[in-house]
Amino acid sequence: MKAISFLLRSRELLIYTLIGGIATLIDWGVFALLVNQTNLHYQFALILAFSTAGIFHYTANKLFTFQCPSKEFASQLSLFTIVMLTSLMCNIAILSLLVKIINIDKVALRMATTIIMLIPNYLLHKHITFSRRLFSH
């Protein structure tokens, strides 16, 4: 039973990582475009890039990673928004700190921020946004 549970969690984490990888490419691409081509301040670029990737992230994780069958779209989207805003605030804080401490290419620092937030984001989405306990129907 533990082996099956481990395999399911491993599969889920693998799918989450793949979807997260695509969302990350969207995030980094939009961020790089905005910072390098429009000279938009990096914090505003982060908000726009993060939000764009977030739309893909929510849809793909609902359908494929967590296979959450809940029809409670409004409730789930509200929780997703709260989790994403929490994550966004953490991302802004970490990126701002890295910019002040290291002050190298902001796209590289955005990449580091994403890596730092990978596991916390997974756990927040698994246990809050797509919780089978909260959304079992």
N, C-alpha and C positions, 0 to 999 in steps of 0.2 A: 504494500500500500504506500509506503514512504517513497519507493522508487517511482511509482506512477505519479505521485504528487510532485516529486522533484522534476520528472520529465515534463509534466504539464507546466510547471513554473518556468522551466528552462525554455520550453517552446514559446510561452507567453513573453518571456523576457527577450527572446530572439526576435519575435515579430515586433515587439515594442521598439527594439533597437533598430530594426530595419525601417519601420515607419518613422521613427525618430530621426534616422539618418536622412530620409527624404525631406522631412520637415526642417531638419538642420540645414540642408542644402538650400532650401527655400529661404530660411532665415538669413543665413550667411550671404547668399546671393543678393537679396534685397538690401541687407545692411551694407554690403560692399558697394553696391550701386549707388545707394543714397549718400554714403560718406564720401566716396571717391569721385562721383560724377556730379553731384548736386551741392556738395559741401554742406549738407544738412548737419547740424550738431549731432554728435554720436548718440546722445541720449534719445533724441527724437527719432533718429534712424532706428535705434533699437526698438522703440515702441512700435513703429510701423512694421518692421521686419518680423518681430515677435508675434504681432497680431495676425499678419498674413499667414505665417507658418502655423499659427494656432488653429486657424480654421481647418486647414488640412489635417492637422494633428488630431483634433477632436473627432472628425468624421471617420478617419481611417482607424483610429483606436477603438471607437465605438463598434465599428463593423468587423474589424479583423483581429485586433489584439485581445480585447476583453470580451468580444462577442456579446455585448450587453443588449439583451432583447427588450429592455425597458421602453415603453411607449411614453414614459413621463419625460418628454423632451424638454419642456420648460424647466422642470426641477433639475434635471441633469445638466442642462446648459447653464443654469444658474450656478451650480456647484463647480462646473468646469471653469466658468468665468472667474469665480472666487479663487480657485486654485491657480489659474493662469495669472491673475493679477498679483497674487502672492509671489508666484514664481518670477513674474516680471519685476516686481520690486526688489527681489533678491538679486536678479540679474543686473538691474541698474546699479544697485549698491556694490556688487562685486566688480562690475566693469569700471565704475567710477573710481573705486579703490585701486584697481590695477592700473588705470590710466595715471592716477596721481603717483603711484609707487614706481611703476616701470616705465610708463610713457613711451611705448614703442607703437608700432602699427596697430591701430584700433581694431582692424579686422582680425589680426592674430590674437588680440586680447579678448575679442568677442568669442573666438573659438575656444580659448581657455575657459571662459565663463561657462560656455555650454557644457564642457566636459565636467566642470565642478558641479553643475546642477543636474547631471544625468540621473543619478540614483535618487536624489530627493524628489525630482519630478516624477519618476516612475512610481515611487511609493505613494506620493500624493494622489496621482491619477488612479492607481490600483485600489487604494483604500478609501478614496473619497469620490472622485468623479465617476468611476465605473464600478463602484462597490456592489457586489452581488447582494450583500446584506441590505443595502439601501434601495437598490433597484432590482428586486428579484422577480418582477413581473413585467 
